[in-house]
């Protein structure tokens, strides 16, 4: 069962009452691949509240994917108010085996920030255990992803 450390950052919004204080978040290094083309590596938040794995819209160009050919949806939460475009790609996550998954690409997710590893595509594939006090989380693959029969 691979263990990962939480990543320390600081609250950056001067309007936030915790401005400048440390915050610890479960991030994993992630890169996407399609037809031999790779996206920029990005930190992805392991987010049990995220419906999908969601990446920057700009990654579609990096991967050579034409967004006009993709199905869309209006996500709830982080991407709310922006269309999300769905494409099947290979997801490479540092320290884990790569896997193929349909992920969302959304303008609200910016490459200079972070992506989301959410319920559909990540939590249905891996058992995640958070130990916030120790600032460690573990990611253990299920024998079969949810929805895939033997």
NUTOR-802579 format. One line per field, with one value per residue: residue in one letter; x, y, z of N, C-alpha, C, O in turn; residue number from 1. Coordinates in nm, 4 decimals. Layout:
N
rest (A_...) .
n.px (X_...) .
n.py (Y_...) .
n.pz (Z_...) .
ca.px (X_...) .
ca.py (Y_...) .
ca.pz (Z_...) .
c.px (X_...) .
c.py (Y_...) .
c.pz (Z_...) .
o.px (X_...) .
o.py (Y_...) .
o.pz (Z_...) .
nr (NUM_...) .
REM end
This chain:
150
rest (X_X_X_X_X_X_X_X_X_X_X_X_X_X_X_X_X_X_X_X_X_X_X_X_X_X_X_X_X_X_X_X_X_X_X_X_X_X_X_X_X_X_X_X_X_X_X_X_X_X_X_X_X_X_X_X_X_X_X_X_X_X_X_X_X_X_X_X_X_X_X_X_X_X_X_X_X_X_X_X_X_X_X_X_X_X_X_X_X_X_X_X_X_X_X_X_X_X_X_X_X_X_X_X_X_X_X_X_X_X_X_X_X_X_X_X_X_X_X_X_X_X_X_X_X_X_X_X_X_X_X_X_X_X_X_X_X_X_X_X_X_X_X_X_X_X_X_X_X_X) .
n.px (0.0848_0.0992_0.2256_0.1836_0.2983_0.1358_0.1141_0.2631_0.1385_0.0579_-0.2030_-0.3134_-0.4786_-0.5235_-0.7540_-0.8470_-0.8944_-0.6988_-0.4730_-0.1439_-0.0866_0.0079_-0.1197_-0.2157_-0.2306_-0.3583_-0.1811_-0.0958_0.1475_0.0697_0.0175_-0.1076_-0.1807_-0.2180_-0.2390_0.0433_0.1165_0.1903_0.0682_0.1478_0.3093_0.1216_0.0176_-0.2207_-0.5103_-0.6223_-0.9401_-1.2202_-1.4625_-1.4869_-1.6553_-1.5507_-1.2373_-1.0549_-0.9110_-0.6964_-0.8374_-0.6619_-0.4965_-0.6135_-0.5282_-0.2519_-0.2582_-0.3535_-0.6278_-0.9413_-1.1735_-1.4284_-1.5264_-1.6010_-1.8096_-2.0056_-2.0591_-2.2066_-2.0330_-2.0638_-1.9556_-1.6078_-1.5726_-1.8041_-2.0381_-1.8913_-1.8398_-1.7580_-1.5426_-1.5265_-1.2926_-1.1255_-0.8293_-0.4881_-0.3963_-0.1320_-0.0003_0.2159_0.3986_0.2037_0.0342_-0.0296_-0.3435_-0.6320_-0.8834_-1.1920_-1.1831_-1.2452_-1.2145_-1.1684_-1.2241_-1.2167_-1.0325_-0.7030_-0.3763_-0.1697_-0.2544_-0.4013_-0.5038_-0.7833_-0.8323_-1.0900_-1.4055_-1.5229_-1.3256_-1.0971_-1.1371_-1.3129_-1.1462_-0.9308_-0.8550_-0.8593_-0.6942_-0.6913_-0.4745_-0.4804_-0.3709_-0.1142_-0.0271_-0.0203_-0.1234_-0.2723_-0.2810_-0.4398_-0.4774_-0.7944_-0.9011_-1.0667_-1.1848_-1.4701_-1.7769_-1.6733_-1.6942_-1.6032) .
n.py (-0.1168_0.1946_0.4800_0.8292_1.1619_1.4468_1.7650_2.0674_2.3951_2.7444_2.9561_3.1792_3.3935_3.7220_3.8093_3.6028_3.4709_3.3031_3.3704_3.3300_3.1242_2.7780_2.5083_2.1747_1.9436_1.6633_1.5871_1.4574_1.3905_1.4209_1.3171_1.3250_1.1137_1.0592_0.8884_0.8818_1.1396_1.3753_1.5444_1.8441_1.7972_1.7957_1.8982_1.7131_1.7277_1.4974_1.4336_1.3718_1.4936_1.5650_1.5077_1.4057_1.3168_1.5936_1.8192_2.0831_2.2759_2.3520_2.1324_1.9703_2.0671_2.0150_1.7403_1.6914_1.6794_1.7448_1.9586_2.0012_1.7589_1.6242_1.4990_1.6935_1.8377_2.0031_2.0559_2.0081_2.1963_2.2514_2.3076_2.4377_2.6229_2.6345_2.4703_2.1225_1.9076_1.5787_1.3174_1.0124_0.9078_0.8093_0.7939_0.8968_0.8572_0.9602_0.7106_0.5158_0.2602_0.3223_0.4106_0.3788_0.6185_0.8000_1.1387_1.4741_1.7943_2.1286_2.4802_2.6198_2.4906_2.5495_2.5337_2.6414_2.6115_2.3486_2.0110_1.7803_1.4720_1.2772_1.1208_0.9557_0.7599_0.7786_0.7436_0.5318_0.3424_0.3150_0.2430_0.4763_0.6089_0.8438_0.9996_1.2501_1.3775_1.2650_1.3470_1.1893_0.9889_0.6987_0.4994_0.2460_0.0023_-0.1250_-0.4641_-0.4843_-0.2134_-0.0137_-0.1051_-0.2701_-0.5922_-0.9331) .
n.pz (0.0000_-0.1138_0.0508_0.0905_0.1443_0.2806_0.1186_0.2008_0.1983_0.1809_0.2988_0.0630_0.0050_0.0876_0.2096_0.3561_0.6780_0.7681_0.6373_0.5171_0.6925_0.7420_0.5384_0.4860_0.2282_0.0363_-0.2278_-0.5522_-0.8015_-1.1427_-1.4817_-1.8136_-2.0975_-2.4460_-2.7454_-2.7691_-2.7033_-2.4460_-2.1552_-1.9705_-1.6576_-1.3566_-1.0294_-0.8519_-0.6616_-0.4272_-0.4024_-0.2361_-0.2607_-0.5199_-0.8216_-1.0594_-1.2222_-1.2964_-1.5233_-1.6575_-1.9244_-2.1248_-2.1559_-2.3463_-2.5965_-2.5725_-2.5789_-2.8269_-2.8786_-3.0138_-2.8961_-2.9949_-3.0700_-2.8468_-2.5778_-2.3491_-2.0205_-1.7389_-1.4650_-1.1064_-0.8267_-0.8173_-1.0964_-1.1548_-1.3447_-1.5728_-1.8860_-1.9018_-2.0741_-2.1961_-2.2262_-2.3090_-2.1679_-2.0907_-1.7609_-1.5691_-1.2584_-1.0086_-0.8474_-0.8710_-1.0672_-1.4122_-1.5695_-1.7806_-1.8437_-1.8564_-1.8399_-1.7181_-1.8737_-1.8052_-1.8185_-1.5810_-1.4250_-1.3791_-1.5227_-1.3717_-1.1180_-0.9692_-1.0467_-1.0214_-0.8608_-0.8565_-0.7530_-0.9679_-1.1530_-0.9917_-0.7008_-0.7316_-0.8240_-0.6535_-0.3105_-0.0669_0.2103_0.4604_0.6877_0.8547_1.0792_1.1002_0.8613_0.6322_0.3576_0.2107_-0.0856_-0.2378_-0.4802_-0.5906_-0.6530_-0.8742_-1.0615_-0.9736_-1.1173_-1.3113_-1.4182_-1.3373) .
ca.px (0.0000_0.1846_0.1949_0.2260_0.2918_0.0607_0.1969_0.2396_0.1335_0.0113_-0.3211_-0.2589_-0.5740_-0.5102_-0.8846_-0.8723_-0.8490_-0.5829_-0.3706_-0.0051_-0.0711_0.0238_-0.2298_-0.1605_-0.3268_-0.3129_-0.1543_-0.0142_0.1924_-0.0126_0.0386_-0.1998_-0.1236_-0.3090_-0.1753_0.1855_0.1385_0.1797_0.0375_0.2367_0.2843_0.0473_-0.0229_-0.3637_-0.5652_-0.7030_-1.0577_-1.3389_-1.5796_-1.4893_-1.7287_-1.4684_-1.0995_-1.0721_-0.7830_-0.7083_-0.8846_-0.5439_-0.4360_-0.6679_-0.4352_-0.1261_-0.2812_-0.4012_-0.7694_-1.0314_-1.2838_-1.5595_-1.5681_-1.6221_-1.9344_-1.9872_-2.1477_-2.1835_-2.0019_-2.0972_-1.8362_-1.4950_-1.5920_-1.9408_-2.0533_-1.8085_-1.8580_-1.6494_-1.5321_-1.4816_-1.2136_-1.0562_-0.6840_-0.4120_-0.3608_-0.0091_0.0061_0.3421_0.3948_0.0945_0.0255_-0.1104_-0.4734_-0.7101_-1.0062_-1.2564_-1.1654_-1.3021_-1.1262_-1.2529_-1.1559_-1.2042_-0.9117_-0.5905_-0.2507_-0.0828_-0.3106_-0.3933_-0.6138_-0.8609_-0.8532_-1.2178_-1.4745_-1.5274_-1.1944_-0.9891_-1.1869_-1.3747_-1.0360_-0.8346_-0.8975_-0.7813_-0.7032_-0.6289_-0.4349_-0.4485_-0.2841_0.0227_-0.0004_0.0088_-0.2392_-0.2344_-0.3600_-0.4277_-0.5696_-0.8912_-0.8773_-1.1415_-1.2503_-1.6149_-1.8486_-1.6101_-1.7189_-1.4952) .
ca.py (0.0000_0.3139_0.5947_0.9588_1.2714_1.5667_1.8751_2.1910_2.5228_2.8533_3.0288_3.2897_3.5027_3.8153_3.8277_3.4841_3.4919_3.2174_3.4149_3.3072_3.0055_2.6558_2.4156_2.0496_1.8854_1.5394_1.6062_1.3598_1.4323_1.3563_1.3525_1.2538_1.0701_1.0081_0.8683_0.9141_1.2793_1.3905_1.6759_1.8963_1.7367_1.8872_1.8453_1.6842_1.7118_1.3780_1.5071_1.2860_1.5732_1.5865_1.4047_1.3520_1.3616_1.7143_1.8756_2.2095_2.2726_2.3661_2.0015_1.9129_2.1035_1.9420_1.6000_1.6840_1.6422_1.8499_1.9632_2.0019_1.6199_1.5631_1.5247_1.7926_1.8392_2.1155_1.9932_2.0690_2.2171_2.3300_2.3523_2.4870_2.7418_2.6184_2.3373_2.0247_1.8227_1.4474_1.2367_0.8991_0.9242_0.7320_0.8775_0.8560_0.9160_0.9261_0.6054_0.4213_0.2111_0.4040_0.3536_0.4511_0.6685_0.9186_1.2489_1.6019_1.9082_2.2437_2.6100_2.6621_2.4274_2.6158_2.4589_2.6974_2.5732_2.2039_1.9327_1.7049_1.3281_1.2654_0.9933_0.8747_0.7481_0.7613_0.6786_0.4042_0.2568_0.3003_0.2624_0.5883_0.6265_0.9689_1.0165_1.3928_1.4140_1.2251_1.4075_1.0802_0.9196_0.5796_0.4724_0.1027_-0.0329_-0.2328_-0.5709_-0.4437_-0.0840_-0.0155_-0.1130_-0.3645_-0.7268_-1.0310) .
ca.pz (0.0000_-0.1182_0.1362_0.0388_0.2417_0.2459_0.0705_0.2752_0.1277_0.2675_0.2541_-0.0156_-0.0102_0.2000_0.2740_0.4377_0.8170_0.7910_0.5422_0.5551_0.7768_0.6625_0.5148_0.4349_0.1351_-0.0297_-0.3700_-0.6244_-0.9337_-1.2449_-1.6216_-1.9018_-2.2253_-2.5492_-2.8756_-2.7622_-2.6629_-2.3009_-2.0991_-1.8683_-1.5259_-1.2698_-0.8999_-0.8468_-0.5277_-0.4053_-0.3546_-0.2246_-0.2964_-0.6644_-0.8942_-1.1675_-1.2364_-1.3764_-1.5633_-1.7318_-2.0629_-2.2113_-2.1789_-2.4697_-2.7047_-2.5529_-2.6124_-2.9647_-2.8767_-3.0613_-2.7998_-3.0625_-3.0895_-2.7159_-2.5062_-2.2435_-1.9050_-1.6477_-1.3358_-0.9783_-0.7443_-0.8661_-1.2340_-1.1706_-1.4276_-1.6920_-1.9445_-1.8917_-2.1928_-2.1501_-2.3194_-2.2496_-2.1739_-1.9932_-1.6464_-1.5008_-1.1251_-0.9451_-0.7463_-0.8963_-1.2043_-1.5027_-1.6023_-1.8807_-1.7814_-1.9120_-1.7452_-1.7596_-1.8981_-1.7763_-1.8155_-1.4409_-1.3717_-1.4453_-1.5132_-1.2674_-0.9883_-0.9533_-1.1006_-0.9229_-0.8733_-0.7873_-0.7342_-1.0904_-1.2142_-0.8943_-0.5798_-0.7662_-0.8659_-0.5442_-0.1719_-0.0150_0.3556_0.5027_0.8272_0.8499_1.1922_1.0655_0.7301_0.5390_0.3011_0.1355_-0.2054_-0.2614_-0.5889_-0.5759_-0.7491_-0.9924_-1.0473_-0.9613_-1.2442_-1.4027_-1.3691_-1.3587) .
c.px (0.0901_0.1336_0.2543_0.2129_0.2040_0.1600_0.1615_0.2371_0.0840_-0.1173_-0.2731_-0.3522_-0.5637_-0.6419_-0.9198_-0.8176_-0.7281_-0.4659_-0.2294_0.0193_-0.0574_-0.1071_-0.1683_-0.2671_-0.2686_-0.3006_-0.0718_0.0265_0.1202_0.0246_-0.0583_-0.1297_-0.2360_-0.2342_-0.0294_0.2182_0.1102_0.1418_0.1529_0.2075_0.2183_0.0232_-0.1734_-0.4050_-0.6493_-0.8274_-1.1822_-1.4668_-1.5898_-1.5617_-1.6398_-1.3211_-1.1071_-0.9382_-0.8033_-0.7520_-0.7668_-0.4761_-0.4912_-0.5759_-0.3050_-0.1382_-0.3326_-0.5468_-0.8535_-1.1552_-1.4208_-1.6120_-1.6098_-1.7604_-1.9049_-2.0890_-2.1175_-2.1589_-2.0514_-1.9673_-1.7326_-1.5168_-1.7275_-1.9444_-1.9731_-1.8378_-1.7346_-1.6574_-1.4687_-1.4098_-1.1464_-0.9064_-0.6194_-0.3669_-0.2373_-0.0038_0.1349_0.3223_0.2854_0.1016_-0.0629_-0.2417_-0.5434_-0.8428_-1.0618_-1.2476_-1.2259_-1.1919_-1.2122_-1.1691_-1.1314_-1.0792_-0.7930_-0.4612_-0.1590_-0.1359_-0.2926_-0.5155_-0.6818_-0.8590_-0.9760_-1.2758_-1.4720_-1.3882_-1.0804_-1.0385_-1.2581_-1.2702_-0.9402_-0.9019_-0.8038_-0.8019_-0.6245_-0.5956_-0.3861_-0.3520_-0.1383_0.0677_0.0477_-0.1239_-0.1895_-0.3326_-0.3346_-0.5250_-0.6677_-0.8576_-0.9461_-1.1994_-1.4022_-1.6790_-1.7861_-1.6259_-1.6022_-1.5066) .
c.py (0.1241_0.4247_0.7204_1.0630_1.3830_1.6746_2.0012_2.3098_2.6271_2.9109_3.1571_3.4090_3.5963_3.8409_3.7120_3.5071_3.4062_3.2548_3.3930_3.1840_2.8807_2.5785_2.2922_1.9798_1.7597_1.5584_1.4895_1.4191_1.3520_1.4066_1.2682_1.2184_1.0267_1.0028_0.9133_1.0580_1.2922_1.5335_1.7212_1.8213_1.8404_1.8187_1.8271_1.6590_1.5848_1.4261_1.4188_1.3617_1.6003_1.4730_1.3319_1.3812_1.4776_1.7835_2.0047_2.1883_2.2786_2.2325_1.9345_1.9427_2.0259_1.7963_1.5815_1.6424_1.7633_1.8526_1.9609_1.8601_1.5525_1.5912_1.6175_1.7732_1.9662_2.0574_2.0754_2.0894_2.3013_2.3850_2.4147_2.6172_2.7366_2.4818_2.2505_1.9357_1.6915_1.3714_1.1240_0.9132_0.8221_0.8288_0.8172_0.9309_0.8682_0.8198_0.5022_0.3713_0.3043_0.3334_0.4412_0.4925_0.7855_1.0281_1.3761_1.7051_2.0323_2.3707_2.6574_2.6044_2.4833_2.5388_2.5127_2.6680_2.4227_2.1397_1.8578_1.5570_1.2969_1.1255_0.9044_0.8743_0.7322_0.6877_0.5473_0.3012_0.2232_0.3198_0.3666_0.5954_0.7516_0.9626_1.1602_1.4333_1.3804_1.2831_1.3041_1.0281_0.8018_0.5593_0.3273_0.0631_-0.1419_-0.3408_-0.5403_-0.3042_-0.1022_-0.0190_-0.2067_-0.5046_-0.8196_-1.0950) .
c.pz (0.0000_-0.0259_0.0755_0.1485_0.1896_0.2015_0.1495_0.1797_0.2274_0.2111_0.1879_-0.0300_0.1107_0.2743_0.3674_0.5783_0.8511_0.6993_0.5984_0.6396_0.6898_0.6495_0.4491_0.3515_0.0696_-0.1812_-0.4242_-0.7584_-1.0407_-1.3832_-1.7049_-2.0324_-2.3183_-2.6813_-2.8767_-2.7278_-2.5135_-2.2639_-2.0118_-1.7379_-1.4360_-1.1352_-0.9036_-0.7028_-0.5229_-0.3300_-0.3541_-0.2576_-0.4445_-0.7351_-0.9942_-1.1426_-1.3349_-1.3973_-1.6422_-1.8767_-2.1604_-2.2405_-2.3046_-2.5870_-2.6935_-2.5972_-2.7549_-2.9758_-2.9170_-2.9724_-2.8673_-3.0847_-2.9582_-2.6599_-2.3891_-2.1315_-1.8262_-1.5099_-1.2178_-0.9022_-0.8137_-1.0063_-1.2602_-1.2507_-1.5563_-1.7529_-1.9220_-2.0145_-2.1505_-2.2607_-2.2424_-2.2757_-2.0809_-1.8844_-1.5791_-1.3678_-1.0592_-0.8373_-0.7659_-1.0401_-1.2859_-1.5322_-1.7056_-1.8188_-1.8609_-1.8057_-1.8038_-1.7793_-1.8858_-1.7667_-1.6725_-1.3745_-1.4497_-1.4195_-1.4043_-1.1278_-0.9687_-1.0175_-0.9862_-0.9590_-0.7893_-0.7865_-0.8571_-1.1533_-1.1153_-0.7698_-0.6108_-0.8108_-0.7515_-0.4092_-0.1129_0.1359_0.3930_0.6514_0.8392_0.9620_1.1636_0.9326_0.6286_0.4844_0.2193_0.0203_-0.2421_-0.3719_-0.5473_-0.6779_-0.8825_-0.9673_-1.0401_-1.0995_-1.3455_-1.3453_-1.4008_-1.4949) .
o.px (0.1509_0.0151_0.3622_0.1260_0.1991_0.2759_0.0443_0.3225_0.0704_-0.1373_-0.2005_-0.3087_-0.5918_-0.6414_-1.0120_-0.7064_-0.6609_-0.3706_-0.1992_0.1339_-0.1056_-0.1931_-0.0786_-0.3795_-0.1476_-0.3994_0.0101_-0.0518_0.1104_0.0590_-0.0873_-0.0332_-0.3347_-0.1734_0.0164_0.3354_0.0187_0.1784_0.2447_0.0925_0.2542_0.0101_-0.2460_-0.3432_-0.7384_-0.8218_-1.2423_-1.5703_-1.6907_-1.5327_-1.6519_-1.2852_-1.1599_-0.8618_-0.9139_-0.7083_-0.7715_-0.4051_-0.4235_-0.5481_-0.2533_-0.0424_-0.3531_-0.5851_-0.8381_-1.2339_-1.5195_-1.7299_-1.6497_-1.8211_-1.7936_-2.1892_-2.0134_-2.2531_-2.0770_-1.8769_-1.7629_-1.4818_-1.7624_-1.8653_-1.9857_-1.8589_-1.6216_-1.7659_-1.3693_-1.4585_-1.1143_-0.8627_-0.6876_-0.3069_-0.2384_-0.0028_0.1606_0.2401_0.2742_0.1669_-0.1602_-0.2508_-0.5174_-0.9076_-0.9874_-1.2985_-1.2538_-1.0898_-1.3177_-1.0579_-1.0342_-1.0263_-0.7839_-0.4390_-0.0782_-0.0684_-0.1801_-0.6174_-0.6431_-0.8814_-0.9685_-1.2080_-1.4245_-1.3401_-0.9762_-0.9870_-1.2636_-1.3038_-0.8765_-0.9931_-0.6823_-0.9151_-0.5062_-0.6802_-0.2662_-0.2620_-0.0488_0.1841_0.1410_-0.2241_-0.0789_-0.4497_-0.2219_-0.6448_-0.6314_-0.7927_-0.8912_-1.2573_-1.4556_-1.6392_-1.8395_-1.5768_-1.5146_-1.4245) .
o.py (0.1558_0.4581_0.7174_1.0527_1.4098_1.6743_2.0366_2.3229_2.5981_2.9138_3.2354_3.5158_3.5554_3.8883_3.7228_3.5573_3.4315_3.1781_3.4320_3.1427_2.8782_2.5829_2.3044_1.9591_1.7492_1.5469_1.4308_1.4900_1.2296_1.5235_1.1537_1.2832_0.9663_1.1013_0.9753_1.0954_1.2290_1.6295_1.6442_1.7860_1.9582_1.6965_1.9139_1.5798_1.5665_1.4556_1.3941_1.2991_1.6533_1.3557_1.2107_1.4593_1.4620_1.8040_2.0329_2.0940_2.2170_2.2205_1.8506_1.8545_1.9765_1.7367_1.4685_1.5767_1.8716_1.7579_1.9227_1.8425_1.4360_1.6939_1.6198_1.7032_2.0288_2.0139_2.1954_2.0064_2.4096_2.5002_2.4418_2.7086_2.8256_2.3856_2.2992_1.8933_1.6909_1.3617_1.1389_0.9284_0.7565_0.9324_0.7014_1.0539_0.7479_0.8361_0.4093_0.4324_0.3591_0.2111_0.5610_0.4134_0.8603_1.0120_1.3842_1.7032_2.0411_2.3694_2.7285_2.6622_2.4664_2.4861_2.4376_2.6971_2.3752_2.2052_1.8703_1.5206_1.2906_1.0266_0.7910_0.9772_0.6773_0.5808_0.4593_0.1848_0.1179_0.4012_0.3468_0.5886_0.7638_0.9243_1.1876_1.5144_1.4575_1.2710_1.3269_1.0237_0.8043_0.5965_0.2893_0.0880_-0.2375_-0.3126_-0.5667_-0.2802_-0.1980_0.0561_-0.2225_-0.5330_-0.7873_-1.1797) .
o.pz (0.1022_-0.0251_0.0164_0.2352_0.0695_0.2429_0.1628_0.0920_0.3463_0.0897_0.2492_-0.0731_0.2233_0.3879_0.4483_0.5946_0.9511_0.6860_0.7112_0.6569_0.5766_0.7375_0.3657_0.3972_0.0495_-0.2537_-0.3535_-0.8216_-1.0312_-1.4008_-1.6704_-2.0728_-2.2762_-2.7235_-2.9727_-2.7234_-2.4607_-2.3318_-1.9833_-1.7114_-1.4387_-1.1282_-0.9520_-0.6315_-0.6059_-0.2106_-0.4586_-0.2805_-0.4910_-0.7112_-1.0119_-1.0545_-1.4450_-1.3030_-1.6883_-1.9427_-2.2669_-2.3403_-2.3641_-2.6683_-2.7937_-2.6462_-2.7990_-3.0726_-2.8606_-2.9737_-2.8044_-3.1151_-2.9588_-2.6902_-2.3367_-2.1460_-1.8461_-1.4437_-1.2288_-0.9126_-0.8636_-1.0323_-1.3751_-1.2278_-1.6405_-1.6789_-1.9232_-2.0544_-2.0779_-2.3733_-2.1245_-2.3898_-2.0022_-1.9128_-1.5375_-1.3655_-1.0543_-0.7472_-0.6859_-1.1247_-1.2343_-1.5213_-1.7162_-1.7503_-1.9244_-1.6949_-1.9234_-1.7106_-1.9486_-1.7139_-1.6469_-1.2794_-1.5713_-1.3105_-1.3497_-1.0290_-0.9533_-1.0397_-0.8700_-1.0745_-0.6666_-0.8145_-0.8514_-1.2007_-1.1510_-0.7369_-0.5248_-0.8327_-0.7514_-0.3945_-0.1096_0.1836_0.3612_0.7321_0.8344_0.9405_1.1981_0.8945_0.5515_0.5558_0.1653_0.0279_-0.2738_-0.3587_-0.4788_-0.7786_-0.9895_-0.8613_-1.0961_-1.1885_-1.4553_-1.2360_-1.4810_-1.5303) .
nr (1_2_3_4_5_6_7_8_9_10_11_12_13_14_15_16_17_18_19_20_21_22_23_24_25_26_27_28_29_30_31_32_33_34_35_36_37_38_39_40_41_42_43_44_45_46_47_48_49_50_51_52_53_54_55_56_57_58_59_60_61_62_63_64_65_66_67_68_69_70_71_72_73_74_75_76_77_78_79_80_81_82_83_84_85_86_87_88_89_90_91_92_93_94_95_96_97_98_99_100_101_102_103_104_105_106_107_108_109_110_111_112_113_114_115_116_117_118_119_120_121_122_123_124_125_126_127_128_129_130_131_132_133_134_135_136_137_138_139_140_141_142_143_144_145_146_147_148_149_150) .
REM end
